[in-house]
Amino acid sequence: MSFKRFDPEDFLVSADSITAGAWTNNLPTLTTFHTSSVQAGSVSGNYYLNVFQQNSTSTGAEVQFNIAFGDSAGSGSVLYDPGINGRSYTSTIFGQWQNIVLGDENNNFVFGGVTPVTQSFYALSVNRSKFKGSIFPGTLELRISGSNEVVLTDNSNDVDTVVYNESGRVFQIVSGSNGSAISITDSPANATAAGMTVSGSYGLFLPDIGAIILNPAALALDSGDGGAGVTTLYASDTNDNNPEALFNAISSSGYFTLNSQENITSDYVFVRARNSEYNYSANPSFISGSTGEVLYNSFINSPQSFVTTVGLYNDSNELLAVAKLSKPLKKDFTKEALVRVKLDF
């Protein structure tokens, strides 16, 4: 066996970005939406609503994302204890996402520079198994249809500086497509910014955790003000089932596009066999056991070998990785070889 120490220039580190659809079978667009009556009627149904790409009882049905509604005052759901106001399923959801996104229970959600008086939101969380490292900014297109339809995207292509919070990168959700906002044709008093409404943006896009936070105040506006006319109910100690209302608005439009993104780091190792190296076989059957001489004269004057495997060792000669060639590589004094080994992590 022959060993050769690598030189520093034999190593190269490269990073590649791979994109794929965020839904089952790597599809980028979801056009059919289904819920499960079993899940909706279970304990988990008090907190969120799972959305499937086909009937939940069908073979191959998988959860694509879920919808939850959070409210700081606990409105929109029944109380845990009738004697304790403000403590309900929606208040739990609000506190959970408040910690995930804002990192502080005293901070308020702000949508496009507007802080809603009623601190509430819809949270769409993509099934973690459906995307790789993160959601690819600029690929979001979500259509919501109430009394009017709005087409939503993130504003990743419109910003020069990316904003970060506890959940990673944060983009505003605006009216538009392919990561760019369009102007809303309404009065100047309502057109606070491109693709936004008087109630601020339509929500927050959090690609690093695969989540979308929607602003109910913006969705509730009528068509003249850029909204979808989706009504959110805020009754106290009552199950208003707001997640189902948003599900119906999404299902009616039938279009939800997302792509995932993954950065793969690769280590390249260039194994060089120069013309004077690796020409003699290390097979002991070529050597006389008694005299130590080469048994075949052809391997003295015109030696050749066939390289089939490259092993990567540490300084203690411990094997760390093995690279198999697709076919044997003939090597003699008239040939040099360069084998590129790629290690993905």
Beta strands, then each sheet from edge to edge (+ up, - down):
strand 1: 11-21
strand 2: 29-30
strand 3: 48-52
strand 4: 63-71
strand 5: 120-126
strand 6: 134-135
strand 7: 141-145
strand 8: 149-154
strand 9: 163-165
strand 10: 168-177
strand 11: 180-181
strand 12: 203-206
strand 13: 211-214
strand 14: 256-257
strand 15: 259-273
strand 16: 305-313
strand 17: 319-331
strand 18: 337-344
sheet 1: 1+ 15- 6+
sheet 2: 1+ 15- 18+
sheet 3: 2+ 14- 7+ 8- 10+ 9-
sheet 4: 2+ 14- 7+ 8- 10+ 11-
sheet 5: 2+ 14- 7+ 8- 10+ 12- 13+ 5- 4+ 3-
sheet 6: 16+ 17-
end
